[in-house]
Amino acid sequence: MARKQTDMNLPEVNFSDWGDIRYLHLGTEWVQGSMKIDAPYEIELEYVQRMMAWLLFVEPSSVMNRHAMQLGLGAATLTKFSRKQLRMRTTAIELNPQVVAACRGWFKLPADDLKLRVVIADAAVEIREPEWQASVDALQVDLYDHEAAAPVLDSEAFYADCRALLTDDGCMTVNLFGRSSSYERSLEKIAGAFGADAVWAFKPTREGNTVVLAQRTPTRPKRDVLAERAQTIQTRWGLPAPKWLRVFKAHT
């Protein structure tokens, strides 16, 4: 686990169990992530499953040779799935060292190894480091403070930095949520950084999470290609990808 200098004025981390689900909190009732206690490497929340929609845009046989990066660890759901289920090289960038400790102690996050690295750092600063440029195939952005009111990083400049991380066929997925957030404004910023023809979006979940996907290089796969990949994703990794296609479309 790498450590960079961070602001130590950070919220307390705690968890709660409800039935067979464990939830991560940052000192408030707002849920920052969850885990099925009996299936810790599965993805339980619908919007988090949708953060894997980048799988629709790559050949399934290539996945294990790719690099996934998460900005914001949460309950480590995406990090664990990428490393354990998809068998990818995986990097997570998290500001709060208490979150990392909680994920290791309560949420079954494995120790760093040759294919897993957790970096304690400010994501906005860390992603500008030269070592990450053009190295990430699947970038997943889920950055919220303890009140979960709006994304912490949500500027066109930030999304341009995210785009610079991606390989030619790489994708970014972003969770847009919060009572103080604006989906339309965020979408405009993402389109400004990536180009409007590079953006895809889901309809909101019942809870109000909207997942947006942006491609480094815009493509428009045919529907039958997407359908075939969706079926493979469901069969191989247990994600409900065929259902995604009913609520997921290109922005323009």
Residue pairs with C-beta under 8 A, 6 or more apart in sequence:
1 100
1 112
1 117
1 118
1 119
1 120
2 117
2 118
2 119
2 120
2 121
3 97
3 119
3 120
3 121
4 119
4 120
4 121
4 122
4 125
4 126
6 95
6 96
6 97
6 120
6 121
6 122
7 95
7 122
10 95
10 96
10 98
11 26
11 27
11 28
11 96
11 145
11 146
12 26
12 27
12 98
13 24
13 25
13 26
13 27
13 96
13 98
13 99
13 101
13 102
14 25
14 27
14 102
15 22
15 23
15 24
15 25
15 102
15 106
15 107
16 22
16 23
16 25
17 23
17 37
20 36
20 37
20 38
21 34
21 35
21 36
21 37
21 44
22 34
22 35
22 37
22 75
22 106
22 107
23 31
23 32
23 33
23 34
23 75
24 31
24 32
24 33
24 34
24 74
24 75
24 99
24 102
24 103
24 106
24 107
25 31
25 32
26 32
26 96
26 99
26 145
26 146
27 146
28 146
28 147
28 148
30 146
30 147
30 148
31 148
32 74
32 75
32 99
32 144
32 146
32 148
33 48
33 73
33 74
33 75
33 76
33 77
33 107
34 44
34 45
34 75
34 77
35 44
35 75
35 77
35 107
35 108
36 42
36 44
40 80
40 107
40 108
41 80
41 81
41 84
41 85
41 108
42 81
42 238
43 49
43 52
43 77
43 78
43 81
43 239
44 77
45 77
46 205
46 206
46 207
46 209
47 175
47 177
47 205
47 207
47 209
47 211
48 77
48 78
48 175
49 239
49 240
50 173
50 202
50 205
50 209
50 211
50 244
50 248
51 78
51 140
51 142
51 173
51 175
51 211
52 78
52 81
52 173
52 233
52 237
52 239
53 171
53 173
53 200
53 202
53 211
53 213
53 241
53 244
53 248
54 137
54 138
54 170
54 171
54 172
54 173
54 213
55 63
55 229
55 233
55 237
55 239
55 241
56 221
56 226
56 229
56 230
56 233
56 241
56 244
57 169
57 171
57 215
57 219
57 221
58 66
58 137
58 169
60 229
60 232
60 233
60 236
63 86
63 87
63 88
64 86
64 87
64 88
66 88
66 89
66 137
66 138
67 88
67 89
67 90
67 91
67 135
67 136
67 137
67 138
67 167
68 78
68 82
68 86
68 88
68 89
68 90
68 91
68 136
68 137
68 138
68 139
68 140
69 90
69 91
69 92
69 93
69 132
69 136
69 138
69 139
69 140
69 165
70 78
70 79
70 82
70 90
70 91
70 92
70 93
70 140
70 142
71 93
71 123
71 127
71 139
71 140
71 141
71 142
71 143
71 153
71 162
72 93
72 94
72 123
72 141
72 142
72 143
72 144
73 79
73 92
73 93
73 94
73 99
73 100
73 103
73 109
73 118
74 99
74 142
75 103
75 107
76 92
76 103
76 107
76 108
76 109
78 140
78 142
79 90
79 92
79 103
79 109
79 116
79 118
80 107
80 108
80 109
80 110
82 88
82 90
82 138
83 90
83 110
83 115
83 116
84 110
85 237
86 237
87 115
88 115
88 138
89 115
89 116
90 115
90 116
90 117
91 116
91 117
91 118
91 119
91 132
91 136
92 117
92 118
92 119
93 118
93 119
93 121
93 123
93 126
93 127
94 100
94 118
94 119
94 120
94 121
95 120
95 121
95 122
95 123
96 120
97 120
100 109
100 118
100 120
103 109
104 111
109 118
110 116
112 118
119 126
123 143
123 153
124 153
124 158
124 161
126 132
127 161
127 162
127 164
127 165
128 161
132 165
133 164
133 165
134 164
134 165
134 166
134 167
135 165
135 167
136 165
136 166
136 167
136 170
137 166
137 167
137 169
137 170
137 171
138 170
138 171
138 173
139 162
139 165
139 166
139 170
139 171
139 172
139 173
140 172
140 173
140 174
141 151
141 153
141 162
141 172
141 173
141 174
141 175
142 174
142 175
143 151
143 152
143 153
144 150
144 151
144 152
144 177
144 178
145 152
148 177
148 178
149 178
149 179
149 180
149 181
150 178
150 179
150 180
150 181
151 174
151 175
151 176
151 177
151 178
151 181
151 186
154 181
154 186
154 189
155 189
156 189
156 190
156 192
156 193
157 193
159 172
159 189
159 190
159 192
159 193
159 194
159 214
160 193
162 172
162 193
163 172
163 193
163 194
163 214
163 216
166 172
166 216
167 216
168 216
168 217
169 215
169 216
169 217
169 219
170 215
170 216
171 213
171 214
171 215
171 216
172 194
172 213
172 214
173 211
173 212
173 213
174 186
174 190
174 211
174 212
174 213
174 214
175 209
175 210
175 211
176 183
176 186
176 187
176 209
176 210
176 211
176 212
177 207
177 208
177 209
177 210
183 204
183 210
186 212
187 199
187 201
187 212
187 251
190 199
190 212
190 214
191 198
191 199
191 251
193 214
194 214
194 215
194 216
195 218
196 251
196 252
197 218
197 250
197 251
197 252
198 214
198 215
198 216
198 217
198 218
199 212
199 213
199 214
199 215
199 250
199 251
199 252
200 212
200 213
200 214
200 215
200 248
200 249
200 250
200 251
201 210
201 211
201 212
201 213
201 248
201 249
201 251
202 210
202 211
202 212
202 244
202 247
202 248
203 210
203 247
203 248
204 210
220 250
221 229
223 245
226 245
227 242
227 245
229 241
230 241
230 242
230 244
230 245
231 241
231 242
233 239
233 241
234 240
234 241
234 242
